[in-house]
Amino acid sequence: MKKNLMKICVLSILTFASCSKDDTATSEQEVTIPENQRRPLSAQEVRSKVFSFVNQGKQFNWGMATSQELWSAVQNGNKLCTIGFGNNKNDFDRAKTSNQVYLQNQLLETIARYEGKTVDKILLSSDNYLNQVNVYIEKQETIVALSRLGYVRYIEPADFRLQEESAIQGKDSSSSSGCGLESEAVSSADYTVISPNAKAPWAFYKHNIPAAWGYSSGQGITLGVVDTGASTVNSLLNGSFNNGASSGRTVQKYGVYVDSIWPWSTGYDGANDKCGHGTSMSSVAASPRNDKGQPVGVAYNCNLITYRAASNVVLDGYHELEGVKTAFTSLGNNSSVKVISMSMGNIISSGKIEDGIRYAYSKGKLIFCAAGTSTSFTNFAGVIFPAWMAETVAVTGIKEAGTYQACDVCHTGSKVEFTIMMQRDGTGNKLPVNSYYDGQGDYVGGSSVATATTAGIATLIWAKNPTWTRDQVLNKLRQTSHLYNNKHPEFGYGMPDALKAVQ
């Protein structure tokens, strides 16, 4: 009797084990791709699908795509895919995920099994701080299988590009990339000379910034600028950063961008700005109150950290997405940084950048992002990514006028919180800034300059109240803006008043 019972138990165990294996195998075999979805779409077909969402006013993310569309985008982007994982949709921080090693191993083993390859053949990289990996995927079945896993937060093409159609933000309406190393003579009508011999831009007076300097100049606060880098030849952003009335502060420059079309390439190309856009943003936010006859920045006594994270302002392609993510995690890990400004973006989201921004936000950083600047082709997009995120503060630009009017190429929308007057009536001139080259000036406009200006004002507030939290600083900025308590559907709280904000 005991022997028979033992046989039954053993048989039951073997049967259960056999069924378990069969169930796993069956689960894999159940990934069946319909015949009409087995053909990979062309890059142009995928772009058309993306724009069909955007044209409807939707905020596009790759979770909206079908498995065929997602797989096709991956194939059209060097077969590279970014996967975010975690125990829930908000589980992005490796340090807070006790089982992150197990989850990543399970993820990689699943991909290897469906791809029929070893893990070392599919893994390009894994992030040190975030729950995300970059992997090579060739089969649509793998995409489908991953989408069924409860611990996969998102699956995105890592190197698919929207190309020219994504050129949505620029230095002005003539430059979709936002780049330009040229200089321009600044009209005397667009600035006021202040001691010791600096040019205070006309727009600063519209926001009472010069008056606010009697209370705060940004001393002791570190501002981070994520952009295309900062000039290494303009002395005011280098050896003369403490020139004139600016003293006792530091400037640091980092490069986290790899200038290559190949995702497997490594080696950053340095901190120097090869575009010009990042130099302009650093200038308007933090240029010294100098004695060299050049434009002064809003927070002329703050510390500055710049990151070359991309080649231009339209975040497209593997190395730009990686660069921006890396910049945000690095700034998040820098305890001295209080405010972050980024005047770059795209009309579609990026999970890896979202994770990087949320990581920095979790560290108490106040993050300002440009609402978008573009030609008429993409003005329909409204506020762009990542300015639409809850963790960021969206800023746009307006014209010099008695009523709120968006600048010629500025995006607006319900996500906008602040506006900066940056386009002159009559001449159309924008804000005077320091050029890429030493001793020369330039003009810069759009939501880009509006964002850097607002970040500078926030820095003034924080310097006046160094024990405050991010939320206290942001609330003060809101409460002292022109439209507070009557938030506008397109222009948010309107124009900040820097003087009221620091009093």
Secondary structure by P-SEA (a helix, b strand, c coil): caaaaaaaaaaaaaaaaaaaaaaaaaaaaaccccccccccccaaaaaaaaaaaaaaccccccccccaaaaaaaaaacccbbbbbbcccccccccccccaaaaaaaaaaaaaaaaaccccccccccccccccbbbbbbccaaaaaaaaacccccccccccccccccccccccccccccccccbbbbbbccccccccccccccaaaaaacccccccccccccbbbbbbccccccccccccccccccccccbbbbbbbccccccccccccccccccccaaaaaaaaacccccccccccccccccbbbbbbccccccccccaaaaaaaaaaaaaaaacccccbbbbccccccccaaaaaaaaaaaaaccbbbbbcccccccccccccccccccccbbbbbccccccccccccccccccccccccccccccccccbbbbccccccccccccaaaaaaaaaaaaaaaaaacccccaaaaaaaaaaaccccccccccccccccccccccc
